[in-house]
Amino acid sequence: MTLEYDSTNPTLINSVVCFIDILGFQSLGLEAIKKGKGNEFLRDLHVSLTEAKKSLTPYTHLSAKVKVFTDNVVIGWPIFQDGEGELGNTFFNLSEYQFSLALNGYFIRGGISVGEHFMDEETVFGPALFKSYELESKVAIYPRITLSAESKENVERYLSFYSNKKDSPFYTEVLEDMDGEWFLNYLHILIDRFEEEIDENDYTPLYPYLKEHKHKIEESLNKYAGNYKLLKKYAWIANYHNYFCDEFIPRSDNFKISSPIKMSYPRRIL
């Protein structure tokens, strides 16, 4: 059984809600237009977003709704029962989306909340949407998807379902940042993808993706070397990339990034 948003009787439903956008999208577009490369940028963006969107709606039978307006995405997923499945699947799908765009040089930030929400083709409304937007615009700051207090409370409750909390998928899907904010550990999607092909002695299937991820970050670090405000945002993602290599991928020093701004590593939520 699932709950669905009903356009014939718009009603707020307890939902998992996410709002995300592409970091620096306007400046990227204006720069491309200024250089006479507007069409080239448009085509690249269109291909990247079209491919990435597949990960947001992998199953047509689900009640989740997605609205996309170029660089802005809103996801609403009505919660049935305790919501563990809806929140867990949202984390997984968003990690796929975030990683797919990162490999194309587009880094995103956003917020995930849990609460009352409604959406259909014409309308998106509810306190959970407002909270998700606030997280994206005021809290995320860096290219990360952060969790609301309600989302964190739900994750902590789901962790309690396990006799060993480290057996829960949330233990690897979510990290706590240096400022105390929880965010999606999207690079872990690599380990999920290649779970059957890797072991503690062989992570080689992941290496091409780590190499490309590193390359895209280094391009941005070089591009914004003279703009400290933007440089700091890409230094954050370089720091996260390096943390992931150290924490999850043995013998991955060759894939780490030399960042001009040093930051403290994030940490596990337990």
Secondary structure, 3 states (H helix, E strand, C coil): CCCCCCCCCCCCEEEEEEEEEECCHHHHHHHHHHCCCHHHHHHHHHHHHHHHHCCCCCCCCCCCEEEEECCEEEEEEECCCCCHHHHHHHHHHHHHHHHHHHHCCCCEEEEEEEEEEEECCCCEECHHHHHHHHHHHHHHCCCCEEECHHHHHHHHHHHCCCCCHHHCCHHHHEEECCCCCEEECHHHHHHHHCCCCCECCECHHHHHHHHHHHHHHHHHHHHCCCCHHHHHHHHHHHHHHHHHHHHHCCCCHHHCCCCCCCCCCCEECC
